[in-house]
Amino acid sequence: MGFFQRLTDDLRSGIATLRLGTVHAAGRALEETELLRMRLELRKFEQQLADLYKDIGERAVDMKERGETAERVVYDAEIVRLVKQVDALKDSCRKLEADMNQIRNEP
């Protein structure tokens, strides 16, 4: 095998390796972009949860100050509705975190 033939083969091999590395880097960049989007969505959920907790607390304190019993506060329709929203948001957070872990653990 001549010098130029080896040089040509090495050049082809190098280009193939470069292409493979580029594809890998592009795939990784897409994964990181998706993880960033998911983290932003998770922060949005966490802010919504904080707002709901605040609303529940304000409602409960307001009812207690008006002299409502603890039982009545717990079974208040508005508080029950807000707690259901909290549960739904927590489920969404868990699903999103599971999806993020799946992306991180992919080979």
Secondary structure, DSSP 8 states (H G I E B T S, - for coil): --HHHHHHHHHHHHHHHHHHHHHHHHHHHHHHHHHHHHHHHHHHHHHHHHHHHHHHHHHHHHHHHTT--HHHHHT-HHHHHHHHHHHHHHHHHHHHHHHHHHHHH--
